[in-house]
Amino acid sequence: MRRETRKLFLDMRMASDSVARITRGRSMTEIEGDETLRAAVERKLEIIGEALAQVFRTDRAQAERITNARRIVDFRNILIHAYADLDFELIADVLRNHLGVLDRELDELLREPVDP
């Protein structure tokens, strides 16, 4: 794996860890209702999507190893460009159903050696 790809995957994993840490013990209602908490979650999700978009540009084969990679990047674009129309249920779905899968895949990818 290329060093830059590994760095971007690590950025994604760290952002996901941050989401888990800041949402631990909180209900979706609490997250949605707390402006600061929701902003922090959205920002970390943006980082995940942007890092993956960069992997797509530089190492498409590695990006495509992530389940729903294109959807992750598309979700980042919604967060950035269509934020006014964003339904919190989309964020809740990501938190409940998709970050765990992403974490497992990133953990597996990050165990691979870096190209010399």
Secondary structure, 3 states (H helix, E strand, C coil): CCHHHHHHHHHHHHHHHHHHHHHCCCCHHHHHHCHHHHHHHHHHHHHHHHHHHHHHHHCHHHHCCCCCHHHHHHHHHHHHHCHHHCCHHHHHHHHHHHHHHHHHHHHHHHCCCCCC
